[in-house]
Structures are given as C-alpha cells and as structure tokens.
Amino acid sequence: MDPERLNELQPGADWQTRRGGTVKLWLNRFEAWSLIVERAVGRLVRERNLNPLHHTGTITVFLLVLLLVTGIYLTLFYQFGFDATYEAVAGIEANPLSRIVRAVHRYASAATLITAVIHAWRTFFMDRFRGARWLAWVTGVASVTLVWLAGVTGYWMIWDVTAGPLNQSLIDLIDWIPGSDTFIVNTLNPQFAGSGWVFLVLVITAHVLVSAVIGLMLWYHLRRLNRARWLPPAHWMWISSAVLLAAAVAVPVGMLPALDVTERVGTIDLDIWFLAYLPAALRSPALLWTAVATVTVLGAAIPWLLRRRLPAPVVVDRRRCTGCTLCFVDCPYQAIAMERQGGGELLAIVDRQKCVSCGICIGSCPPLAISFDGNPPEGKWPTDDERVRSGAAVSYLCERHFQKSSVGSDGIVVPVTCVGMIHPDEIDAVLSAGASRVRLIGCPPDDCANREGNEWTQARLTGKRRPKAPQGLDLGRVEFDWRAPGDPLPGASPAEFRDVVPAAQWKRLMPVALMFGVLLAGQLLLTFVPVDAFGDDSAVVEVSMKHRIGVAIEGIPDPEGLFVGSGTRLELLIDGRVALDRSYGGSAVTVFEQVEISPGLHEITVVVDDGGVRQMVVFEESRVFGAREIISIAVKDTPGSADPDRGEELFTAAAIRGGAGCRVCHSLREGDDGVGPSLAGVATRAAGRIAGVSAEAYLRQSILDPDGFVVEGYRPGQMRSDIAEELTNDELADLIAYLLTLR
C-alpha cells in the first residue's frame, strides 16, 4: 500500500519512513516468498498456535538446554588421549542408555543450528534487526556461528577417521601463525605428543568454552527485552524431545573406524550441517576461510549495511502524563523509564536509543499522553467517518498485514504500526460512533513483530490487563483475528490468547509430531553424506623435527668438538630433486612440514644442516607409496641431551621450587662478587679448578655438594644444599650446559 495513502488513513506514524525505500521493498518480497512456506505449514498443522515457525527462537533455546544436559552426561564417561578417547566413545556407544543419549545429543545439535538459522531469517525479513535491535541481531549471528563451531569441536572429540581431515584443516588454517609448528608437533604428532591427552583436553575445553559463550550471547541477545521468553510452550518441548528420542532409538549414531595416522581418509560419511566446509577447506583453505570470515562479518554488519532512516520515537505529552507506569510496564524493549520530577511526580521518559516506534505504549496509556507526533491520539480515531456512522465494519491491520491480507470491500481499513497501539477507548469510541463491528487483524500468537502487541490488546479488551476496556463495551462486536499475513484461513475469537495444548491431547499434536519426524528424517539424511574429503589420491611426506643446534640427533653420531655454527636448514629430496629447502633461526627449532607426492616408487632423503657446519642425512629410504599413504618422519635429539636455553631460564629465575634462584647470589659480571662469587667465565675456571676433574664434573659436584670445594674468601653453608633435590636430572643437565657457555 502506498505510504501516502497510509498517512491519510493513520496520520502521525510517518509511513514513508516505515514502508518506503528499496531495502523495505526487498524485505517485503522476502517475506512474501517465505509466507508461502509458512502458510503450507499452517495448513498441515491446522491450528493457529501450532505452527513451529512462530517458535523457532524459543525452540532453539530449549534444544540448547537439551544439549547441555546430554553433554554433561556424556562427559562423565569421556577419556583423554588418541586411543583412550576413541575407546571411551566406543564404550558409550556400546551401552544402550548412553547410545541413546549420544544420538539425542548429535541430532539435537544439528536441529539447533537449523532452527537458529530459520529464526534469523524470519527476524531479517520482518525487519527486526535495525536500530535498537542491532544488539540482538549481532549476538544472534555470533550465536549461530558458535553453535556451528561447537558442533565441529564435538566431532573432533570422537577421534575417529573424521579427525584426520579436521586435523588437516586446522593445520592449513594456522600454519602461517608463528609458533604453530610447535603446537602441531607437540600436540598432534604421536611421536612427540605421547598419548595425545593434551590436544583432546584442548578440544573439550574449546567445546565447553564455546558452549559457555553461547550462553553469554543468549543473555545479551535477550537483555534489552522485558519479559524475555526463554522456553517455548510445554507442548513444543514434549514434541521436540519425543521426536529426537524416537530418532535416537531408531537410528543410532554408530562408530566410524578409528583414525589411522598412516593414511589420509578417502570417502567418509560427513555431517553436512557442520562439516560441509571440510572439502573446500582442504582444497582451497585460504579462499574458504576468507569467505567464511567475510560472510560472518557481513552478516553481523547487516544493521549498518542495510541502513535507512529510522522512524522517530514516540512522544510523551508532559501535560497529560499521570505517572501511572503502565507504559513502562508494557514496553517490550525497556525503552521507557519513570523519572521523578521536581514536584515529586513521576514522568515517562523515552530512551531514543531503545525505542523501535512500535506504538504499544500508545495503547497502554490511560490518559492518552503518548503519540507518534505529539498530537492527541484521539484526534486520529475514525469516529467522524460517515461510513462508520452508517454502520460500516472497521478493520485494524498491523503493519505486516497491509499488503497481504484481504478484509473485504464493505468496511473501513485502519493501518496501525502494531495492534498493540490500539487503545481500548478507541474501540469503544468507534463502536459507539456506529460501527457494526471491529476486527483486529494481527500476527499469530507468539509471532508478533513487536513481541507482545497482539497479546496486550486482547488482554486489555477482555479486562485482564490495564488499561481495561470501558464498562459496557460489547465484546460480541469485536473480533480478534491473529494469523499470518495473507493467511486465507478464517479468523477466530479465542477465549484465551495462548492455547497451550496438553500432551494428553495427542490427536491435536499428532500432525505436528509427524511433521517434526519428517523434517528430522530429512535432517538425518544430510548427517551421513558420503564425501571424498581430500579429493585426490596423493600420498604425503610429513617431517616433524625438534632439534637444538649442535646437539646430537637420534641415530646420528655425536658432533665432535665445540659447535660454533648458527641456524638450522632442512632439506627434503624426492627422487634426488629438492622438494623442500628451508632455513630456521634460533638455537632450538621445532618444524612441521608436509609435501604431497604421487603414489608409486620414490626415494626420500631428509638432510639437516646445522649452521653450515654439520650436515647430516637423518632419513634415507626408497619405497613404494600407496594412494593416500602418509609417511611421518620424526627428527629429534638424542634423549637426555642438555638444553642450555632451558638452563639459562633456570639460572635467571628469581626462585627455584620456593627458594632463592642462582641469579639472586651469583652475578654474571666479572668482578661483581656478592653473596656468591661471580660466574663470569666460570666454564674456563672450572676446567682447571681441580686436577683431573672436567669442567662439567666440577660444576655438577659444586651443585650437588656445595661445601665439597669452597672458593677462597667464602665460607661453607652459604649456598643452598637442596638445589639438587629440587631439580630433575634433565633440569640439572640443562643448568650445567648453560654454565658451560660462560667462558
């Protein structure tokens, strides 16, 4: 309907701002297309308040509660470690009760994602994302993203074959971050990570933290709302639980094979709802993650990208306001505060940052002190219309119904921003002026674009909420028609606004339960979709290295003499050709590299070059590579090799196991003797301190038995005698290695 025509029918609401512009035009089109589906669902369920699309927000919250309860139960049986985790999950699957709980958890997670996305779409086309509602929109987008991330980490926690492509997607995602090689080698490579409990602890911690942040986002999502509804009516919780339970019993999740680190997985059954990203992430990781980040940011920025002028907030007439607080109570968005004035009286104050111009407060104000334009609202009532005086019917339509509902041609149509803005006195005045009947046409129960407008209007007119209708109002001439815009079904005048259906009335609930079952079956079909994760048969050479420069590498003879080089170079040759050649700085390096090769016979050579001084062939083998085979080459130092860098950290620590550290008593500056002698040049002095005793042996003896040889000028008992007891053998070796560098 033309905004100018709307301004004639209902002045003061600024319909040009509310309905005009390209953005609103497209939102109306999206809504029209979506309502085709909603009307089909309405015909299937047959009852006005049994359309699940009107409850997707609260159903999502209920499913999250279900996930929390089942997740806590499953965690009780969880173990940490590459093998232990898989065996623990297999044990859960072997137990009849735990198997059902696990399936409910799995299927509810995908259902949560689906209902959350539907809720977001409905919020979008109903134009409930701009202005004061931006916080709810942004936190909603964040919640959907986090639900997806929680699902991904949940699949990781099983450690079956799915963990292979998940691990690779993580490696590709973080490989540009400094220190990522250290994380990968120490947590994902079994030859360095041991049982793997550290990585699995990190995964479950991420899973729990993401779940906690989802709860925080939900709190922010609803914090600006009065009377926020967290859970749906009871019948929705019964239906959701029953259908999920039936699916869990009929279609157990089962177990995929355990992860085999010696080969890439081929075709596996993937949950498209959470893992559809994997093939793209493994083929074009940079493109995929850029696209994901872009879509997420753009999605959260929609309130500003689709920005248009907002309608002005309501205006309070100070002369009429009596401070009754009804507008403060009824406002769905906490946009009205009651402030005490100089004379002690209360005055309603509108928060312009929170007001969405829904008009519900106009209908809640007994003295008619609130309007859109500051003028008395009763001046806009259609009581002087000749058609009203002649007995015409008057139909009030909320904003969503303007262009989509048919009310006949024998009456008067009055547009309102929300049926909640209709004051009971207006209905009484229109009927008293001669109207044959009044019909209030608004959104279905629990689907009002402004949350509570239809509910408050019906409660006021039926005497259940203030301001109550005037005595003598003929409710027989008032029709409440709560339905979806454009819904062809006839209206109804229910005795109660929200008809909660008891679970015992299964005949009324059966169509909805059957529809839920069909939808869940479709969801399950997309939970086990065969997908070739990597897309080719390439084999992989994987090199992991933890090495301190100058230290002997396991399987390679010890270096001779004092090492004076710097930096490490890693070279990988395949069939005599260089496939990888990289250099790394620092005295200690942790490296993780992957190179894809074609299946077949290949000669693999790995060379490590320490500072251009010592070149070592650490791996050399000719072998036939099978399709998707992974050969993991681990380069590590000889066990027990001392690390002077770790020794320096020990030396400079202010305290060691609660007592004074070395640096407290010993200076490293020559001649700067204190409680203990300066250790500048101690390696040189130690070599000649006692005949026949090496520098290393002398330093070890001095630490183990400080009074065995006391430097001239110092007395026995000054040095801690428990240092050796407080240090591990490796820490002692590291400390001595550092002291030997002080020449």
Buried (B, 14 or more C-beta within 10 A) or exposed (E): EEBEEBBEBBBBBBBBBBBBBEBBEEBBEBBBEBBEEBBEBBEBBEBBBBBBBBBBBBBBBBBBEBBBEBBEBBEEBBBBBBBBBBBBBEEBBEEEEBBBBBBBBBBBBBBBBBBBBBBBBBBBBBBBBBBBBBBBBBBBBBBBBBBBBBBBBBBBBBBBBBBBBBBBBBBBBEBEEEEBBBBBBBBBBEBBBEBBBBBBEBBBEBBBEBBEBBEEBBEBBBEBBBEBBEEBBEBBBBBBBBBBBBBBEEBBBEBBEBBEBEBBBBEBBBBBBBBBBBBBBBBEBEEBBEEBEEEBEEBBBBBEEBEEEBBBBBBBBEEBBBBBEBBBBBBBBBBBBBEEEEEEEBBBBBBEEBBBBBBBBBBBBBBBBBBBBEEEBEEBBBBEBEBBEEEBBBBBBBBBBBBBBEBEEEBBBBBBBBBBBBBBBBBBBBBEBBBBBBBBBBBBBBBBBBBBBBBBBBBBBBEEBBBBBEEEBEBEBBBBBBBBBBBEEEBEBBEEBEBEBEEEEEEBBEBBBEBBBEBBEEBBEBBBBEBBBBEEBBBBBBBBBBBBBBBBBEEBEEBEEEBEBBBBBBBBBBEEEEBBEEEBEEBBBBBBBBBEBEBEEBEBBBBBBBBEBBEBEBBEEEEEBEBBBBBBBBBBBEEEBBBBBBBBBBBEBEEBEEEBBBBBBBBBEEEEBEEBBBBBEBBEBBBEBEEEBEBBEBBBBBBBEBEEEBEEEBEEEEBBEEBBEEBEEBBBBBBBBBBBEBE
